[in-house]
Amino acid sequence: MVRASPQRAEAYGDAKEVARLGWHPDRRPGVIDHLEGLRVVDVSQNLAGPYCTQILADLGAEVIKVEPPTGDASRAWAPPLWGGRSPMFLSVNRGKRSIQIDLKSEEGKDLLWRLIDGADVFVQAFRSGVIERLGFDYESVRKRRPAMIYVSVTAYGPTGPLKDQPGYDPLMQAYSGIMSITGHDVPARVGASVVDFGTGMWGAMGVLSALHKRNATGEGSHVTTALLDTALGLVSYHLTSHIATGEIPKPMGSGFPMISPYRAFPTSDGALVIAAGNDATFQRLCEALGLPLLPTDSRFVSNPTRVEHRDALFDLLAEVIRPYTTKDLGRLLQDHSVPCSPIQDMADVVRDEQVEASGMLPRVDHPEIPDYRDIAMPLRWDGDRPETTRIPPGPGEHTREILSELGYEDGEIATLVADGIVLESPGSR
């Protein structure tokens, strides 16, 4: 079933045509409607689950974010704050409407069931046992909505001795071995929340696959993701190497265990990462640096021999590279088609010409944050990147609006608010 989304009708043009077709052939570039008409109820918090549903929202789904009376925990993950809002929350919650419900109350549970009755996808990330106590476990939802696509975001997965334990990104980076291969002498966490965001992406991929199945069979699915599974997938070749050889990979800083030279080299004013991934590129690197005979050295004639003698190779190259500035060396290597990159900080990235050209940091109108910029979805379809159709919501910003759509009268809504069953932010719709 395709349902036209009222909030997108203006972007498409003719609302009646939207309702009839579910899409508009002359839609404005940037409005991606692939999941137009799909309704998602999201009771997850933090990063992984919300990132999953943000992806679905970017693809055109209608996402209702159900928050507890205290709000999503990530709203308090600060400082820094931007306009009183946590950047963590802002990064994974665009495209959604928010309603706050006390799910410990019977009235709140009844309200959530009414939302579920009109939904196609349900996403939860509660610690093991909590969703069962609330009465919204997979079997209970499936019994009432057989076609529901039910997503469980878990820590260690549904089986094993740790299945009931909570989990967060740094715990999984530690447990999966990611920290053991990151940094230098001291184990280090990858600076980005790669496990959380990766789990969110897997969850969204699972929903899309389950939708394809449902279109063919009419049946719903239980999609289960796990932070640990994502983390193990990220170190797949390290695990494969250990299983094959028995050797334990160690941290290598900016280097890479299977390719050389493939790391950062110090310059006179910083460092440049050089990636000579094959013999031809290595030869061009040596030519650029005035070392034409180096590829004929028996220690460096192939990638396996260069890996075996990586320290000696680094010392030879570093001696020649160090007098260059990062900018001059980068230009020289680019002229010789040698892949390389300066190491930029976030300020460099925001000012970067290529990043600006990518459209990944769009300027978006925000009623309370001047010069607000979003981080766009890293995909394009036919040249179009999904635009921000709805900024991240305030807690309970759409409580009244959503209740009205469910058929609640103003007096009933007032009673729910007065009794603390639902909350709404000042000026909520």
Secondary structure, 3 states (H helix, E strand, C coil): CCCCCHHHHHHHCCHHHHHHHCCCCCCCCCCCCCCCCCEEEECCCCCHHHHHHHHHHHCCCEEEEEECCCCCHHHHCCCCCECCECHHHHCCCCCEEEEEECCCCHHHHHHHHHHHHCCCEEEECCCCCHHHHHCCCHHHHHHHCCCCEEEEEECCCCCCCCCCCCCCHHHHHHHCCCHHHCECCCECCCCCCHHHHHHHHHHHHHHHHHHHHHHHHCCCEEEEEEHHHHHHHHCHHHHHHHHHHCCCCCCCCCCCCCCCCEEEEECCCCEEEEECCCHHHHHHHHHHCCCCCHHHCCCCCCHHHHHHCHHHHHHHHHHHHCCCCHHHHHHHHHHCCCCEEECCCHHHHHHCHHHHHHCCCCECCCCCCCCCECCCCCCCECCECCCCCCCCCCCCCCHHHHHHHCCCCHHHHHHHHHCCCEECCCCCC
